[in-house]
Amino acid sequence: MLNFLKSLFKPKATPESLNSILAQGALLVDVRNPDELKSGHVPGAINIPLNQVANNLDTFKNQKHIIVYCKSGSRAAAAQSILQSNGIKNVTNGGSWKQVNEAIQSI
């Protein structure tokens, strides 16, 4: 529980750090609900809603780096915490889908 609370207050990635991680070929994971994707999405990302992250741990294993994001970054922080508590440490909270999309466009 303490790790989860700490993750909510961790700063989200900066545009510069996102660019660096994206250049290394990170797995992009949108943790919003499928209906929310209608408002926009990041090309090449996969959608695993937050309530399904723990059920899909195999998807995250053996990835060089993972960027999770949502509408604002809050659910991404929760997803990051879930993954890290399951031994997957190379996870970055990308913040909002718009921030991640802008970072991709600037590469």
N, C-alpha and C positions, 0 to 999 in steps of 0.2 A: 504494500500500500504506500509506503514511504517513497519508494522508487517512482511509483505512478505520479504522486504529487510533485516530486522533484521534476519529472519530465514535463509537467504542465508549465513550469516556470523556466525551463531551458529556452534560450533564445532560438528562434528559427534560423535556418541557414540564410546567409547573406547571398545576394545575387552572385558575387564573386565565387563563394564557396560552392554554390550550386553549379556554376559553369565548370568549375574544376572537376566536380564529381561526375557531372554529365559527360564530360570529355573522356572519362574513364569507362563509359559504357554502363552506367547504373541502371538497375531495374527500377522502373517507375511504377508506383502502385497508388492508385486513386482509392481511398478508403471511404468515399461517399457512397450513398445508396444508388442503385442503378437509375432511378428516376431523376436524380440530380444531374446525371451526365447530359441530360437534354439541354441544360443551360450552358454547356461547353465542356470540353475535355482536352487532354493533352495527347497529341498523336503518339502512338507507340506504347502508351501506358496500358497496364492491365487494371481491371477493377476488381478489388476484393473488399467488400464493405467491412467496416470496422468489426461488426459482430461475427464475421467469418474469418478474421485474421488468424485466430488461434487454431482454427480447423484446417488451415492451409499452410502450416509451417514448412512442409516439404518444398513449397514454391520458393521460399526464401533461402533455404539452405544452399550453400555453395555459390551464392551470388557474391561478386566482388564488392559491390556496394548497392544499397537500396535507398531510394528516396520515396518516402510516403508523404502524401498530401491530401487535403480535403477542401472544404470551402474556406476555412479560416486558419487552419493549423491545429485546432484543438483536438479533433479526432485523430489527426496525424500524430500528435503527441501521445495519445493513448495507444495507438498502434505501435509506435516506437517503443513504448514501455512494455507492451505485450511481447514483442519480438525480443527485446533485450532480456526480459526475464526468462525467455526460453533459449538463451544462449546465442542469439543472433545479434551481434554487436555492431555490425557495419551498417547501421540504419541512421538516416538523416531525416529530420522533420523539414520538409520543403516548404511548409506553410500552406498557402492556398494554391489551388490549381492554376490560378492566373499568374502567380509568381513563378511557378515552375514552367508554365508555358512561355512566359516572357524570357526566362533564362535560356530555354531551348532556342527561341527565335534569335537570341543574340550570339549564339555560337557560330 
